[in-house]
Amino acid sequence: MIARAILQRLTPDPWLLLAVAALVTTGSLMIRTVYVPVSPLPAEWVKQLVYASVGIAAMLVTARLDLGWLRRLAPLLYVGSLVTLVVVLGIGSSEYGARRWIAVGSAFTVQPSEFAKIAGSLALAAYAADREPTLRTVLTALAIAAVPVALVLAEPDLGTSLVLLASCVAVLAAWGVSWRILGGFAALGLAVLPIAFAVAVPDYQRERLAVFLDPGRDPLGSGFTLRQVEVAFAAGGVTGRGFSGEESALLGVAPRSSDFAFAQVSEITGLLGALVVLGCFALIAWRGFQVAGGAPDRFARLLAVGLTSTIVLQAAMHVAVNTRLFPATGIPLPFISQGGSALVAVFIAAGLLQAVAAHRAPTATRGAWDERWS
């Protein structure tokens, strides 16, 4: 009873909050495990806890925002995100062949593309709220999405670009755009894909695709990483190797706590732990779309769809990369991967989902589980 009362005061949707809490706790444990041999109080782990604290505070604040005020602010946030994406191309620091980060002091960095996902969902929802999906308005909506996608591609960051594009498609579908129009744009995109690949994709990403198809092409570099990820999944088995301090199969894989976080979870907690993580994301998807179904207006509904799709599609892409269903893109696993901007951004997305939940109709889309919290 006490726990239920506390959750009711903290959040309009306790199930969503519980899923987020489980994921971020898992991520903290995984990052702590990586740095245990280095230091009893690793600086990277402490930094992650700082980012998590900032993210939690941001989630609690955004969960209480007024949707009308947020809608009016959406164009300004969108333009601000575009400005930061341009700035990072000019003065951003380069790492792993990409220019994605703006240094803040000597210890912290900001990745504007992570916040562009939220700004893009806000802008699309605000634009579509008072308009019907005609060919002209759909083209305008695609243009709104295309600008940040193009800027992120220029960094280059293919993974984030795909997440931005996919979440845009989800918003368009929820808006009521016909599948015929969506199919036509998809066919057009596939037609120009070979040209875009030849012109816009840098050499290192082409090499990454080649290694994905044939890991033996680079056995001591990217190919080694892919093989060790497979070994990590196998070593985890059903129940995982635990926190025994046993040497990890991912030792030497530099971004293992970010790009390969799901493989790390699977190695330590096994298939059971991996299924729990996937279950948490399924819970976020369920609650997010439930919130969208009970939203008070079109803006809130489309915003909830965009934010939920962003979180879930990003998780799906990360898992696909880790299980070798998709080439490596450097996409983080929401709430679990090491990294500051990505963590704070998904907390903000979760907070905005809670804000929509706080405004939904009292009896809309509420099942037996929801009634327990009434």
N, C-alpha and C positions, 0 to 999 in steps of 0.2 A: 504494500500500500504506500509506504514512504517513497520507494523507488519510483512508483508510478506517478505520484504527486510531483516529485522533482522533475521527471521527464516532461510532464504536462506543462510545467512552468517554463522549462527550457526551450521547448520546441513544439510546433503544431503537429509534427509527424515523427513520433518517437522511433518508428521502425527505420526510417531513413537515417536518423541520428545514430542508432545502434549499429547499422551497417558501416557508416563512416568511422565510428569509433573503433570497431573491430579491425578495419583495414589499416587505419593509421597506427594502431597499436602493433599490428603485425609488421608494418614497415619499420617502425622504430626498433623492434626486436631484431629484424633482419640486418639493419644497418649496424646495430651494436655488435652483432656477431662478426661482421666483416672486419671490424677494427679492434676486436678484443686482443689479438696477438700484438698489436702495435702499442696500445696504451690502455691503462685501466679506466681513463676518462677521455676517450677519443674526441679531438676537436671537431671532426666531421659529424660525429653523433650529436655533440652539444649544439652545433650549428643547425642540425636538422630539428632538434627539439625547439630551438628558437623559432625557426620557420613554422613549425607545427603550432606553437603558441600564438604566433601572429595570425596564422590561418584560422585557428579556432576563434580568436577574437573577431576576425573579419566575418566569419560565418555567423556568429551571434549578432553582430551589428546588422549585416545585410538581411538576416532573417526578419528583422523588424522594420524594413524599409517600406514606405508607402508605394504601391505599384503605380499610382498616377504620377507621382513625382519621378519615379524611375523611368517611366515612359517618356516624360518630357526631357529627361536628361540623356536619353539614349543617343540622339544624334551627336551631342557633344562628346560623349564617351567614345563613340565610333570614330569621330575625327581625331580625338586625342590618341586613340590606338594606332591610327594610320601615321600620325606624326612620329610616334615612338618607333614604328616599324621602319620609317625612312631614316630616323636618327641612327638606329642600330646598324643600318647599311653603311652609314658614313663613319661613325666613331666606335662601333661595337668591337669587342675583342673576338679574335678568331680562335676556334678550337675545333679539332677533328675536321678540318677543312671547311668549316662554316662560320659565318659571322652572325651570331644570334644573341649575344649577351652584352649588356652595358654594365661596366664595373661601377660599384657603389662603394667607395673606399677600397681598402686592400683585402677585405675578407668576404664581401658579398657581391653578388651580381644579380641583375634583373633580366629576364627573358621576355621581351614585349609580346612575342607571338603567343605565349600562354594566356595573356590577358585579352589578346585580340579574339580568342575564341568566344569569350563572354561578351565582348563588345559587339561582335558579329551577330550573335544570337539576339542581343538586345535591339540592334538596328533593324534586323529583318522583322522581328516581331512588331516593332513600332511602326515600320513602314506598312506591313500587311494588315495591321489592326483595323484600319478604316477603308480598306480597298478590297475589291473582289479580284480573284485570280484570272485576269485576262492575259492575252499574249503580251500586251504592252507592259502591264504591271509585273508579270513574271520576268520579262527581260530586265526590267529595272531592278528587281530583287536579285537577279543573278549578277547584275553589275555591282550591286552593293557587296555581294559576297566575293566577287572576282577580284576586287582591288586588294583586300588583305591577303587573299590566296596568292596573287601575283607577287606581292611584296615578300611574303614568307618564302615563296619558291626562290626568290632572288637571293636569299641568305646563303645557301639553299637549305630548306628544311622540308623535304618531301612528305614526311610522316605527318607533321602538323598541317600542311596544306591539304592532305587527304582528309584529315579529321574535320577541318573547316568546311571542305566541300561536301563531305557526307552529312554533316549536321545541317548544312543549308538544304540539302535534298530532303532531309527529314522534316524541316520546317515547311518547305514547299508542299510536301505531301499532306501535312497536317492542315495547311492553309486551304487545301481543296484543289490543288492543281491536278489536272487530269493525268492519268498514267500515260496517255498518248503523247502529251506535251513533254512529260518527263522522259519518256522513251525516245522521243525525237532528239532531245538535247543529249541524251546518253549516247545515241548512235552517232551524233555529230562529234562528240568528244572522243569516241573510239576511232572515228575516221581520221582525226587530226593527231591522235596519240603518237603514231610513228614519227611524224614530223616534229612534234614537241620533244620527243625523246632524242632525236638526232640533233636538234638545235639547242635545247635548254638544259639537258641533263649533263652535268659535268663528268669528266673522265672517271673520277674516283667513285661516283655512284654507279657508273656503268660497270666498273670493275667489281663493285660490291654485288651487283646483280649476277655477274659472271661467276663469282665465288659462291653465291647462293645456289646456283645451278650445279656447280662442280667445286665442292670444298677442297678437293685435291689440287686445285689451281694455285692456291696460296696456303700450303700446309703449315707454315710458321706464322702466318698473320691472321687474316679474317677466317680462313679455313680452319685454323686451330681453334678459334673462338667458337665456331659453329659445332665442331666435334666435341669440345669440352661441355658445351651446353647440353648436348645429347647425353654425354657421360653423367652430367649432374642429374638429369631426369632419371636415368637408370639407377644411379646410386641412391636416390631417394626412396625408390620402391614404393610400398604402400604406406608405411608409417614414418619414413624419413630417417635420417641418421641422427637427428636431434642436435642438441647444443653441447655435444661432448667435447668439442675442440678438435675433432678429427679433421684432417686436411681436406679442404673443399676441392671438388673437381673444377671449380670456377676460379681457383687461385691463379692469378696471372691474367685473368680476363678483366681489364681495367674498369669497364662500366658495369660490372656485375650487379651492383646495388642500384643501378638506374635502368640501363637498357635491358638487363637480363634479370630483373627483380623476380619475375615469375619463376624462372628456372631456379633461382636461389631459394625461394619459398618451397618449391617442389623438392629440392634436394634436402632441405632441413626438416620439413614436415611431411614429405611424401605426398602420395596421391590424395590422401585424406585432407591434408592441409590445403592442397591446391584446389580441391573441390569446395572447401569452405570459402576460400577467397572468391572463386567463381560464383558461389552461392550469394555472397555479399553483393557482388555486382548485379546479379540477377534481382536481388531484393531492391537495389537502388533503381534498376530499370522498372520494376513493377510499381514501386512507390512513386517514382517520377512521372510515369504515364498515368497513374491513378490521380496524382495531383493535377496533371494537365486535363484529365477528363472532368474534374470538378472545378476547374478554374472559372472565375466570375465573368471573364470576357475573353475576346479573341487574343488580345495582346498577352494576357497572362497564360493562356493555353499554349500559344506558339512559343513563348519564352520558356515554359516548362519543357516542351518537346525539344527545343534546341539545346537547353542545358543538359537534360537527361541524355540526349543522343551524344552530345560531346563527351560526357564522362564514360558512357558505356562503349561507344565506338572506339575511343582511345584505349580503353582496357582491352577490347577485342583485338585491336591491331597489335598491341604489345604482346598479348598471348600468342597471336598468330606468328609474330616474329620469333618468339622464344621456342615455339614448336615447329619452326621451319616451314610454315605455311605461307610465309611472306618474307621478302628480303629485309635485312636489317635497316631500320629507319631512324633509330635513336629516340623512339617515342617512349615516354615514361609510363609506368603503371600507376594510375591515379591513387593517391593516398599512401602508396607503398614505396615507390621509387625514391631514391635520394635526389634531392634537388629542391631549391627554394621556391622559385616562381611557379613551377608546376604544382607544388603542394598548396601554396597560398591560393592559386587560381581555382583549383577544384574545391577548396573549402568555400570560396566565395560563390561558386556555382551551386554548391549544396545549400548555402545560406539563402540564395535567391529562390531556390526551389521551396525552401521552408517559408519564404515570404509569400509565394503564390499559395502554398497550402494554408497559410493563415487567413487568406481572403476567400477561400473556396466556400461554396454553399454548404450549410451545415449538414445536409443529408446526402450530398452528391457523392456518388461512387464510394459509399462507405459500406464495408462488409462487416462480418461478425468480429474480425480481429480489430477493426477500427473502433467498433463500439466499446471494446474493453477500455479504451482510453478516453471515453466520453465522460 
